């Protein structure tokens, strides 16, 4: 099964970056529709070129060069998508 991760990255003048995983979608068209829904909101409107869609195949290893918290957010989003497809309920446990 393939999924599409929608990201937004804003790189500031000092080199720091604000990276957001917006969502995990079943089709590229759904990810593109999500861009249309959020592109005028604060945090996105000033950097319209910051959107990116990544195709991932489930059950395969993917090398992600991001912070641990961003990798965990991506993993949690993928788990939520798969759980919804299988009609399962995930519980968000406290840290």
N, C-alpha and C positions, 0 to 999 in steps of 0.2 A: 504494500500500500504506500502511495506517495502522498505527502502533505506539503503545503506551501507556507513557509514562515514569512511573516511580514515584519520588517524591521524599519526603524527610523534612527538615523545616526546624525547628530549635530556635533561637528568638531569646532571647538572654540579657538580663538586666536592664540591662546596660551598652550594649545595642543591637547587640552583635556577634551574628552568626548562624553556626550550624553547619548547613551544607546538604549533604545526602547524596543522590546519585543511587543508588537501590537497584537499579534494573534497568530493562530495556526489554522489554516483553511484547507478545505478538501479540494479546491480548484484554484487555478491562477485567477480566474474571473472573480471569485469570491474575495481573494486578496486585493485585487484591483478595486473592487467595489468598496472595500474597507478604506483604501486610500482616499477615495472620493468622500467618504463619511467623516474622516478625521483631518483632512488636509487644511481646513480653514480654522482649526482649533489651536489655542495657544500651545506652544511647544512644537508645532509642526508648520504653521503658516509662514514663518520666517525662513525656513529651510525646505522648500518644496523638493529640492533635488536629493534630500536625505533618505527617501524611501527606497527600500530594496526588498525583493521577493526571492527567497531561497527555496529550492526544491530539495526535499529530503525524503529518502526511502526509509520507511520504518524497518526495524530489526537489522539495520546495518550500522556499523561504526562510522562516525563522522568526526573529523578533527575540527574542533572549534577553538580558535585562538581569541578568547575573550576572558573576562574575569569569571571567577567561580560563581558569583551571584548571577551573572548573566546566563551562564551555562545551566544553572539550576532553574532559572525562570523559563528557559527554552524547554528543558526537560519537563517541567511541571505543565507547560502549555501543551506539549505533545501528549502527555499522559491524560490531560483533561479531554483532548480531542478523541483519543482512542477510547477512553471510558465512555464518552457520549455516543460513539459509534456502536459500542457494545452494550449500551444501556446499563452501565455500571455507575456507581456513586463513589467519588473520591472524597476523602476527608482531609481537610487541610489541618495538619497537626501543628501545635505550637512548637517553636524552636526550643 
